[in-house]
Amino acid sequence: MELLEERKCRLALVVDDEPFIRVLVREVLEQSGYQVCEAENGEQALERFAEYRPDIVLMDIVMPGMDGFTAASKLRGLVGGSRVPILVMTGLDDNESIAKAYEQGATDFITKPFNPMILDHRVRYLLRSTRMLDALLKSEARLGIAQRIAKIGNWEWRPETNQFAASAELCRLMGIRQQDFSSTFDGYIQRVHAEDRTQVAEALKGLLVNRVPCVLDHRLVLPNGGNISVNLQAELILDDQMKALSVIGTTQDISDRKQSEREIHRLAYYDSLTGLPNRVLFKDRVEQALLHGRRYSTTLALLFLDLDRFKVINDTLGHNVGDLLLKSVADRLAESVRHSDSICRSVDKGENHSLARLGGDEFTVLLTNLHDVQDAGKVARRIVESLQKSFSIEGREIFVTVSVGIAIFPVDGESVDALLKNADSAMYHAKEEGRNNFQFYSNSLNATANERLVLEGELRHAVDREEFVVYYQPQIDLKTGAIIGAEALVRWQHPKRGLIHPGEFLPAAVDTGLSRTIDEWVLKTACRHIQAWEQRGKMPVRISINISNSLFHGNTLLSVVEKSLRQTGLTPACLELELTESIAMRNVEASIIMLTALKSMGVQLSIDDFGTGYSSLSYLQRLPIDTVKIDQSFIHEILTETHPAPIVRAIIAMAHSLDLLVLAEGVEQEAQRVLLLAQGCDQAQGYLFGQPMPADIFAQSLPGVSLRKAS
């Protein structure tokens, strides 16, 4: 493909001081289809060339003024004159003149007198050769541009001489000038990265034997010490006797592609926040470790880590602080796990541990080739201790702890999923044991987990089959000793296991989302019981019902209370709704709105387990409550001091200052009752006055209305 439009006819410049020669040459050329322009000396020839840019010049040597030698030499320096063919027409046939003509730029020569046919063929040959040369030069130029754009250099290696010809683009890729390259095979190999050198040399030499094209990636070291990634492709060139002539190849810079591949790999296998391996990469590493463990009968440990109370920190201080905390935790975990080298043996000179972030605040650690199972506990202890130190995040001092579960291969599982599952179970066991500790997985834990699954399934059926019952624990007036109410406590009358206390099934109810349904059922049932007792002539009493977080902060509590009061006709003051301090303080403004709406219905309100939460007095006095209940943990300690526990005394004084009643929970001893009465406590409940009992038995303990009026 020609880039520039060419003349329809070739133009020849004929330079000779003899008019007869010029006419003769013109006739020969015009008969062959050429256009002709003339000049009678060297000076005029240069002018004509600059004006017409002919395709060929036919030049006499001996001319007056500027001779042909000088004219040819000067013509080569003109624009477009470097490659135009110059045919010297001369009567000088000595070797010295011919040599001088070539030195001054002549392309070929023809002696006078000349044969017109030979002249015609000589001109045709020169023009054809020039066209081929031009096409070749254009092709090479295009190839050079294409190679620069694609960053591809080409080369040729001749094994017999060890010569290695590198293109200009290849030398540019290597960061050197083409004239500075040694042009040997060893010269190229020495510029290959030391770690790749043997592979490249063996692949190219192996090409001579197996005669199969080779493709491989390697690195080239630049003069500044940096390196680039390249793709090398090579093929063997054979002669007609199938003998190796040379190896032709290309070397392309693929550094950008390699960088993209690394970035894609990072996004696919690494956590973007912490830079740690993600779940996909971690599971792959565990799979590899398990293969090694099965083959060599080695022991592995999988640690499952979950930060304690991270959600509270994240929700309170914001996700930005939470992310910074996770990054700091990851750094500290990496430092802790790195020290595990002393208790593990390296596998094939690779890492003997792997730390990963599964997501959220969950991390995992793989320990390979353990000397002893208990060594995993040493690493876990080091992790727990390292996270106990505070973190400084944006000027804040933040404390966070971790619960760690440990599963051992092969005793606790022989697959990745089994080990992860069992380590996760052990981690939850660590949380149940108070958090900030580590626990090993055991079969008993697995049995407990399976039992929990069965329990959750049965719990769903229990709601539909109405297997729940309500028990009542009496509440008394400390001054008179009379029953003034009771706390409604749910029990599960399991058809096979018998009576199940709430501590055994309520956590499962919360996890399965059934706690709200159970609470609503207890509320409705308690209202029916109270109304039924009044209809039987029993004294009206206040029944306290625990309200869970899901019911209180849901959207059904008001409608359930209103409907229960309306359907039973119950006096609202006989119903007391009881919520814990932490539930009320979770969203104070919303709690105030909800409690105010309930108070407007006429029901009683109380705060349970008071003193164990984080309530603010400024908020507490805004809550429209009637009673605070002192947590039984404080009551149990009231006899351990010579004087009543200061916190109990403070709670009673504070509540009375706000015109609130005070009820003490968990009273089991007469001495506790006496001390509470002396401190001004209003009401109490506990085993001293009665255990939780079925509704009909509790109703029997209530005096009739007529007896109360008579008294």
C-alpha positions in Angstrom: 0.0 0.0 0.0 1.5 3.4 -1.1 1.1 6.2 1.4 1.8 9.0 -1.2 0.1 9.5 -4.6 2.6 8.8 -7.4 2.9 10.3 -10.9 1.1 8.5 -13.7 4.4 8.6 -15.7 8.0 8.5 -14.4 10.0 11.6 -14.8 13.7 11.4 -15.9 16.2 14.3 -15.7 18.8 14.1 -18.5 22.0 16.1 -17.8 24.6 16.5 -20.6 26.4 19.4 -22.2 25.9 17.9 -25.7 22.4 18.6 -27.2 22.7 15.5 -29.4 23.1 13.2 -26.5 20.1 14.8 -24.7 17.9 14.4 -27.7 18.9 10.8 -28.2 18.3 9.9 -24.6 14.9 11.8 -24.7 13.7 9.8 -27.7 14.7 6.5 -26.0 12.9 7.3 -22.8 9.8 8.9 -24.3 9.3 5.9 -26.5 9.2 3.8 -23.3 6.6 6.1 -21.7 8.7 8.3 -19.6 8.5 12.1 -19.2 11.8 13.9 -19.7 13.4 17.2 -18.5 16.9 18.4 -19.4 19.9 20.2 -18.0 23.1 21.1 -19.8 25.4 21.3 -16.7 25.7 20.5 -13.1 24.4 23.8 -11.7 21.3 23.5 -13.9 20.8 19.9 -12.9 20.6 20.8 -9.3 18.0 23.5 -10.1 15.9 21.2 -12.2 16.1 18.5 -9.5 14.9 20.8 -6.8 12.1 22.1 -9.0 10.8 18.8 -10.5 12.0 16.1 -8.1 12.5 13.5 -10.9 12.3 9.7 -10.4 15.7 9.1 -12.0 18.7 11.2 -13.1 20.9 10.4 -16.1 24.2 12.4 -15.6 27.2 13.0 -17.8 30.5 13.2 -16.0 32.6 15.6 -18.1 30.8 18.9 -18.4 31.9 22.5 -18.2 31.5 24.3 -14.9 30.3 21.7 -12.3 31.1 18.2 -13.5 29.0 15.2 -12.9 31.0 14.0 -9.9 30.3 17.2 -8.0 26.7 17.4 -9.2 26.0 13.9 -8.1 27.5 14.5 -4.7 25.5 17.7 -4.1 22.3 16.2 -5.4 22.5 13.5 -2.7 22.2 16.3 -0.1 19.0 17.8 -1.6 15.5 17.0 -0.3 14.5 13.7 -1.9 17.9 13.1 -3.3 19.2 10.5 -0.9 17.6 7.6 -2.6 16.9 8.7 -6.2 18.8 6.5 -8.7 21.6 8.3 -10.6 22.8 6.6 -13.8 26.2 8.0 -14.9 26.6 8.3 -18.7 30.3 8.6 -19.3 32.9 8.0 -22.0 35.4 7.4 -19.2 35.8 3.7 -18.8 38.9 3.6 -16.5 38.4 2.0 -13.1 39.4 5.1 -11.2 36.6 7.2 -12.8 34.1 4.5 -12.2 35.1 4.1 -8.6 35.0 7.9 -8.1 31.5 8.0 -9.6 30.2 5.4 -7.1 31.9 7.3 -4.2 30.2 10.6 -5.2 26.7 8.9 -5.2 26.2 7.2 -8.5 23.9 4.2 -8.5 25.0 2.7 -11.7 26.8 3.7 -15.0 26.6 3.2 -18.7 29.4 4.0 -21.2 29.1 6.1 -24.2 28.3 5.4 -26.9 25.4 3.3 -25.5 22.9 0.9 -27.0 19.4 2.5 -26.7 17.9 -0.9 -25.7 20.4 -1.4 -23.0 19.8 2.1 -21.8 16.1 1.5 -21.6 16.5 -1.7 -19.7 19.1 -0.2 -17.4 16.6 2.7 -16.5 13.7 0.2 -16.0 15.9 -1.9 -13.7 17.0 1.1 -11.6 13.4 2.4 -11.2 12.1 -1.1 -10.3 14.9 -1.5 -7.7 14.1 1.9 -6.3 10.4 1.1 -6.0 11.2 -2.2 -4.2 13.6 -0.4 -1.9 11.1 2.3 -1.2 8.4 -0.3 -0.4 10.8 -2.1 1.8 11.8 1.0 3.7 8.1 2.0 4.1 7.3 -1.5 5.3 10.1 -1.4 7.8 9.0 2.1 9.0 5.4 0.8 9.5 6.7 -2.2 11.3 8.8 -0.1 13.5 5.9 2.2 14.4 3.6 -0.8 15.0 6.3 -2.4 17.2 6.7 0.8 19.2 3.0 1.0 19.7 2.7 -2.7 20.7 6.0 -2.6 22.6 7.3 -5.6 20.6 10.9 -6.1 19.7 12.1 -8.8 17.3 15.3 -10.7 17.2 17.2 -13.5 15.4 19.6 -15.9 17.0 22.0 -18.0 14.9 23.1 -20.9 17.1 26.1 -21.8 15.0 27.7 -18.4 15.5 25.9 -17.5 18.7 25.0 -14.2 17.1 21.9 -12.5 18.4 20.5 -9.6 16.3 18.2 -7.4 18.3 15.8 -4.8 16.7 15.9 -1.2 17.7 12.6 -1.6 19.6 14.0 -4.6 21.6 17.0 -2.5 22.5 14.7 0.3 23.6 12.8 -2.2 25.8 16.1 -3.3 27.3 16.9 0.4 28.0 20.0 0.5 25.8 21.2 1.9 22.5 21.3 -0.6 19.6 25.0 0.1 19.1 25.7 -0.8 22.7 24.2 -4.3 22.5 26.8 -7.0 22.2 24.7 -8.9 19.6 25.3 -12.3 21.2 23.0 -14.8 22.7 24.7 -14.5 26.1 24.3 -10.7 25.8 20.5 -11.1 25.8 20.5 -13.8 28.5 22.5 -11.6 30.8 19.8 -9.0 30.6 17.1 -11.5 31.7 16.3 -11.4 35.4 18.5 -13.7 37.4 15.5 -15.7 38.7 14.3 -16.3 35.1 17.6 -16.7 33.3 17.9 -20.5 33.5 14.3 -21.0 32.3 14.7 -18.7 29.3 18.1 -20.2 28.2 16.8 -23.8 28.5 13.6 -22.9 26.6 15.5 -21.4 23.7 18.2 -24.1 23.5 15.5 -26.7 23.9 13.8 -25.3 20.8 16.7 -26.6 18.7 16.0 -30.1 19.9 12.2 -30.4 20.2 11.6 -27.9 17.3 8.3 -26.8 18.9 7.6 -23.0 19.1 8.0 -21.8 22.6 6.1 -19.1 24.5 7.0 -17.9 28.0 6.9 -14.8 30.2 10.0 -13.5 31.9 11.5 -10.3 33.2 14.2 -8.1 31.7 16.5 -6.0 34.0 16.9 -2.4 33.0 20.2 -0.4 33.5 18.6 1.5 36.3 18.0 -1.6 38.3 14.2 -1.8 37.6 12.7 -4.6 35.5 9.8 -5.1 33.1 7.7 -8.2 32.3 7.9 -9.5 28.8 6.3 -12.2 26.7 8.8 -14.1 24.5 7.7 -16.2 21.5 10.2 -18.0 19.3 10.2 -20.4 16.3 12.9 -22.4 14.6 13.8 -21.6 10.9 14.9 -24.7 8.9 16.6 -25.0 5.5 15.4 -27.4 2.8 17.5 -30.1 4.5 15.7 -29.6 7.8 18.8 -28.2 9.3 18.4 -25.4 11.8 19.4 -22.1 10.4 18.3 -19.7 13.1 15.7 -18.9 15.8 13.3 -16.0 15.1 11.5 -14.5 18.0 9.6 -11.5 19.5 9.8 -10.0 22.9 6.8 -7.9 24.0 6.5 -5.6 27.0 3.5 -6.9 29.0 4.2 -5.0 32.3 0.8 -3.2 32.1 -1.0 -6.5 31.5 0.9 -8.1 34.4 0.0 -5.2 36.7 -3.7 -5.6 35.6 -3.6 -9.3 36.3 -2.1 -8.6 39.8 -4.8 -6.1 40.5 -7.5 -8.5 39.4 -5.9 -11.2 41.5 -5.8 -8.8 44.5 -9.5 -7.9 44.1 -10.5 -11.6 43.8 -8.4 -13.0 46.6 -7.6 -10.2 49.0 -9.7 -8.0 51.4 -9.8 -4.5 50.1 -9.8 -2.9 53.6 -7.1 -4.8 55.4 -5.1 -6.3 52.5 -5.4 -9.7 54.1 -6.4 -12.8 52.2 -10.2 -13.1 51.8 -12.4 -16.2 52.3 -11.8 -17.6 48.8 -8.0 -17.5 49.1 -8.0 -18.7 52.7 -10.1 -21.7 51.9 -7.8 -22.5 49.0 -4.8 -22.3 51.4 -6.5 -24.6 53.9 -7.3 -27.1 51.1 -3.6 -27.2 50.2 -2.6 -27.5 53.8 -5.1 -30.4 54.3 -3.6 -32.2 51.3 -0.2 -31.9 52.9 -1.6 -32.9 56.3 -3.2 -36.0 55.0 -0.1 -37.1 53.1 2.3 -36.6 55.9 -0.1 -37.1 58.9 0.6 -33.7 60.3 -1.7 -31.6 62.6 -3.3 -28.3 61.6 -5.3 -25.8 63.7 -7.9 -23.4 62.4 -8.6 -20.4 64.6 -11.9 -18.5 64.2 -11.8 -14.9 65.6 -14.7 -12.6 66.3 -14.2 -9.1 67.8 -16.3 -8.5 71.0 -18.7 -5.6 70.9 -17.4 -4.3 67.6 -20.9 -3.6 66.4 -21.4 -1.2 69.3 -18.2 0.7 68.4 -19.1 0.8 64.7 -22.7 2.0 65.3 -21.6 4.6 68.0 -18.4 6.1 66.4 -19.3 5.5 62.8 -18.1 3.2 60.0 -15.0 5.2 59.2 -13.7 4.7 62.8 -14.8 1.1 62.5 -12.8 0.6 59.3 -9.7 2.2 60.8 -10.1 -0.1 63.9 -10.4 -3.2 61.7 -7.2 -2.2 59.8 -5.3 -1.7 63.1 -6.7 -5.0 64.4 -5.5 -6.7 61.3 -2.0 -5.3 61.7 -1.8 -6.4 65.3 -3.1 -9.8 64.5 -0.5 -10.2 61.7 2.2 -9.3 64.2 0.9 -11.8 66.8 0.6 -14.6 64.3 4.0 -14.0 62.8 5.5 -15.1 66.1 4.0 -18.5 65.7 7.1 -19.5 63.7 8.6 -20.8 67.0 5.8 -23.4 67.5 5.2 -24.5 63.9 7.3 -26.3 61.3 7.5 -24.8 57.8 6.0 -26.8 55.0 8.2 -26.9 51.9 9.9 -23.6 53.0 6.5 -21.8 52.7 4.6 -20.0 55.4 3.4 -22.0 58.3 0.5 -19.8 59.0 -2.1 -17.8 57.2 -4.2 -14.9 58.5 -7.4 -13.9 56.6 -10.4 -11.7 57.0 -13.6 -13.5 56.3 -15.8 -10.4 56.4 -17.1 -7.9 59.0 -15.2 -8.4 62.2 -14.4 -12.1 61.6 -10.8 -13.2 61.1 -9.3 -16.7 60.7 -5.8 -18.1 61.3 -4.4 -21.4 59.9 -1.5 -23.0 61.7 0.2 -25.9 59.9 2.5 -28.7 61.1 1.9 -28.2 64.8 4.2 -29.9 67.3 1.5 -30.1 69.8 -2.3 -29.4 69.8 -1.9 -27.1 72.8 0.5 -24.9 70.7 -2.6 -23.6 69.0 -3.8 -22.4 72.4 -0.5 -20.5 72.8 -1.1 -18.6 69.6 -4.7 -17.9 70.6 -3.6 -16.7 74.0 -1.1 -14.4 72.4 -3.8 -13.0 70.1 -6.2 -12.4 73.0 -3.5 -10.7 75.0 -2.4 -8.5 72.1 -5.9 -7.1 71.5 -6.4 -6.2 75.1 -4.1 -3.2 74.6 -6.0 -0.1 73.5 -6.1 1.3 70.0 -5.7 4.9 69.2 -8.1 5.8 66.4 -8.4 9.5 65.3 -7.4 10.7 68.7 -9.8 8.3 70.5 -8.6 5.5 72.8 -10.7 2.4 71.9 -10.7 -1.0 73.6 -11.8 -4.1 71.9 -11.4 -7.8 72.8 -11.7 -11.0 70.8 -13.2 -14.4 71.2 -11.3 -17.3 69.6 -12.5 -20.7 68.6 -10.1 -23.5 67.7 -10.7 -26.6 65.6 -8.0 -29.2 65.1 -7.3 -31.3 62.0 -8.0 -34.2 61.8 -9.9 -34.8 65.1 -12.4 -31.9 64.7 -12.9 -32.2 60.9 -11.2 -33.3 57.7 -12.6 -30.7 55.4 -12.4 -26.9 55.1 -16.1 -26.4 55.8 -16.1 -28.8 58.8 -13.1 -27.1 60.4 -14.6 -23.6 59.8 -18.0 -24.7 61.2 -16.5 -26.3 64.3 -14.1 -23.4 64.9 -17.1 -21.1 64.6 -19.0 -23.2 67.2 -16.0 -23.0 69.5 -15.8 -19.3 69.1 -19.4 -18.9 70.2 -18.6 -21.1 73.2 -15.8 -18.6 74.0 -18.4 -15.8 73.9 -20.7 -17.7 76.2 -17.8 -18.1 78.6 -17.5 -14.4 79.0 -15.7 -13.3 75.8 -12.1 -12.2 75.6 -10.9 -15.8 75.7 -10.3 -18.8 73.5 -12.0 -22.3 73.5 -11.2 -25.5 71.7 -13.9 -27.4 69.9 -15.0 -30.7 71.3 -17.7 -33.3 70.6 -19.7 -32.0 73.4 -19.9 -28.6 71.7 -21.0 -30.2 68.5 -23.7 -32.1 70.4 -24.8 -28.9 72.0 -25.0 -27.2 68.6 -27.0 -30.0 67.1 -29.3 -30.0 70.1 -29.7 -26.2 69.6 -30.8 -26.8 66.0 -33.4 -29.4 67.1 -34.6 -27.1 69.8 -35.1 -24.2 67.3 -37.2 -26.5 65.1 -39.3 -27.7 68.0 -39.7 -24.1 69.2 -41.4 -23.2 66.0 -43.9 -26.0 66.5 -44.4 -25.1 70.1 -45.8 -21.7 69.1 -48.3 -23.2 66.8 -49.2 -26.0 69.3 -49.5 -23.5 72.2 -47.2 -25.5 74.4 -46.3 -22.5 76.5 -47.6 -21.8 79.9 -47.4 -18.8 82.2 -46.1 -19.1 85.8 -46.4 -16.4 88.4 -44.0 -15.4 91.2 -45.6 -13.4 94.0 -44.5 -9.8 94.8 -45.2 -8.6 98.3 -45.4 -5.3 100.2 -42.5 -5.3 102.6 -44.3 -3.3 105.2 -47.5 -5.4 105.3 -46.3 -8.7 103.8 -49.4 -8.8 101.6 -49.3 -10.0 98.0 -49.7 -6.9 95.8 -48.9 -8.6 92.4 -46.8 -11.1 90.6 -44.3 -11.4 87.7 -45.5 -13.5 84.8 -42.8 -16.0 83.7 -43.2 -18.1 80.6 -42.4 -21.8 80.6 -42.4 -24.4 77.8 -44.3 -27.5 78.5 -42.4 -29.8 76.2 -44.3 -33.0 75.3 -41.1 -35.1 75.8 -38.7 -33.1 77.9 -41.2 -31.8 80.4 -41.2 -28.2 81.7 -38.4 -26.1 80.2 -37.3 -22.8 81.8 -36.9 -19.7 79.7 -33.1 -19.6 80.1 -33.0 -22.8 78.0 -35.1 -21.6 75.1 -35.4 -17.8 75.0 -31.9 -17.4 73.4 -33.1 -19.7 70.6 -36.3 -17.7 70.4 -34.4 -14.5 69.9 -32.2 -16.0 67.2 -35.2 -17.4 65.3 -37.2 -14.2 65.6 -39.9 -15.9 67.8 -39.4 -13.8 70.9 -41.9 -11.2 69.9 -44.5 -13.8 69.2 -44.0 -15.4 72.6 -44.1 -12.1 74.4 -47.3 -11.2 72.7 -48.8 -14.5 73.7 -47.7 -14.1 77.4 -49.2 -10.6 77.5 -52.6 -11.7 76.2 -52.6 -14.8 78.4 -51.8 -12.9 81.5 -54.6 -10.4 80.8 -57.1 -13.2 80.5 -55.8 -14.8 83.7 -56.2 -11.5 85.7 -59.7 -11.0 84.4 -60.6 -14.6 85.1 -59.4 -14.3 88.7 -61.4 -11.1 89.3 -64.5 -12.9 87.9 -63.9 -15.6 90.5 -63.9 -13.0 93.2 -60.2 -12.8 93.8 -58.5 -9.5 94.7 -57.3 -7.6 91.7 -53.4 -7.6 91.6 -50.8 -6.1 89.4 -49.2 -8.6 87.0 -45.7 -7.6 85.6 -44.9 -8.8 82.1 -41.4 -8.8 80.6 -41.1 -7.0 77.2 -38.3 -8.0 74.9 -36.3 -5.6 72.7 -38.0 -6.9 69.5 -41.5 -6.3 70.9 -40.7 -2.9 72.5 -38.9 -1.4 69.5 -41.2 -3.1 67.1 -44.5 -1.8 65.7 -47.1 -4.1 67.4 -46.8 -3.4 71.1 -49.3 -0.6 71.4 -51.9 -2.5 69.3 -51.4 -5.7 71.3 -51.8 -4.0 74.6 -54.8 -2.0 73.5 -56.5 -5.1 72.0 -55.8 -7.3 75.1 -57.3 -4.6 77.5 -60.3 -4.1 75.3 -61.0 -7.9 74.8 -60.7 -8.7 78.5 -62.1 -5.5 80.0 -59.1 -5.5 82.3 -58.4 -2.5 84.5 -55.2 -1.1 82.9 -53.6 -0.4 86.3 -53.5 -4.2 86.9 -51.1 -4.6 83.9 -47.4 -3.7 84.4 -45.0 -3.8 81.5 -41.4 -4.4 82.5 -38.3 -3.7 80.3 -34.7 -3.8 81.1 -32.5 -0.7 81.5 -30.5 -1.6 78.3 -33.6 -1.9 76.2 -35.0 1.5 77.4 -31.6 3.2 76.8 -31.1 1.7 73.3 -33.0 4.6 71.7 -34.0 7.0 74.4 -36.1 9.4 72.4 -38.1 6.5 70.8 -38.4 4.9 74.2 -39.9 8.0 75.8 -42.5 8.2 73.0 -43.4 4.6 73.4 -43.6 4.7 77.2 -45.6 7.9 77.1 -48.2 6.2 74.8 -48.4 3.2 77.0 -48.8 5.4 80.1 -51.7 7.2 78.5 -53.5 3.8 78.4 -53.2 3.6 82.2 -50.8 0.6 82.4 -48.0 0.5 84.9 -44.3 0.7 83.8 -41.1 -0.6 85.4 -37.4 -0.8 84.7 -36.0 -4.3 85.4 -32.4 -5.2 86.5 -31.8 -1.7 87.5 -28.1 -0.9 88.1 -26.7 -3.3 85.6 -27.1 -1.1 82.5 -25.8 2.3 81.5 -28.7 4.6 82.0 -28.3 8.3 82.5 -30.2 10.0 85.4 -31.0 12.9 83.0 -32.8 10.4 80.8 -34.2 8.3 83.6 -36.2 11.1 85.0 -37.8 11.7 81.6 -39.1 8.2 81.4 -42.8 7.9 82.6 -42.1 4.9 84.8 -43.6 3.8 88.1 -41.2 1.3 89.5 -37.5 0.4 89.4 -36.4 -3.2 90.2 -33.1 -3.8 91.9 -31.2 -6.6 90.2 -30.8 -9.7 92.3 -27.1 -9.6 92.0 -27.0 -6.6 94.3 -29.4 -8.3 96.8 -27.2 -11.4 97.0 -24.3 -9.2 98.2 -26.3 -7.1 100.7 -25.3 -9.4 103.6 -21.7 -9.6 102.7 -21.0 -6.2 104.4 -21.6 -5.0 107.9 -23.9 -2.4 106.4 -26.2 -2.8 103.4 -24.5 -2.6 100.0 -24.0 1.1 99.2 -25.4 0.7 95.7 -28.7 -0.7 97.0 -29.1 2.2 99.4 -28.2 4.6 96.6 -30.8 3.1 94.2 -33.6 3.3 96.8 -32.7 6.9 97.7 -32.5 7.9 94.0 -35.8 6.2 93.1 -37.7 7.8 96.0 -36.3 11.2 95.1 -38.0 10.7 91.7 -41.2 9.4 93.4 -40.7 5.9 92.1 -41.4 2.6 93.9 -38.6 0.2 94.5 -38.9 -3.6 94.2 -36.0 -5.9 95.2 -35.6 -9.1 93.2 -34.1 -12.4 94.3 -34.9 -12.1 98.1 -34.2 -15.5 99.6 -33.3 -14.9 103.2 -35.2 -13.2 106.1 -32.1 -11.1 106.9 -32.2 -9.6 103.4 -35.9 -8.7 103.9 -35.2 -7.0 107.2 -32.3 -5.0 105.8 -34.3 -3.9 102.7 -37.2 -2.9 104.9 -34.8 -0.9 107.1 -33.5 0.9 104.0 -37.0 1.9 102.9 -37.5 -0.6 100.0 -41.1 -0.8 99.1 -41.7 -4.2 97.5 -39.9 -7.5 97.0 -40.0 -10.9 95.3 -38.0 -14.0 95.6 -38.0 -17.6 97.0 -38.5 -16.2 100.5 -42.1 -15.3 99.5 -42.8 -17.9 96.9 -41.4 -19.6 93.8 -42.9 -19.2 90.3 -46.1 -21.3 90.2 -48.9 -22.2 87.8 -51.7 -19.8 87.4 -54.3 -21.8 89.3 -52.0 -22.3 92.3 -51.1 -18.6 92.4 -54.9 -17.7 92.2 -55.5 -19.9 95.3 -53.0 -17.7 97.2 -55.0 -14.5 96.4 -57.6 -13.4 99.0 -61.1 -12.8 98.0 -62.5 -9.3 97.5 -64.9 -9.7 100.5 -62.1 -10.5 102.9 -60.1 -7.5 101.7 -63.2 -5.3 102.3 -63.9 -6.7 105.7 -60.4 -6.1 106.8 
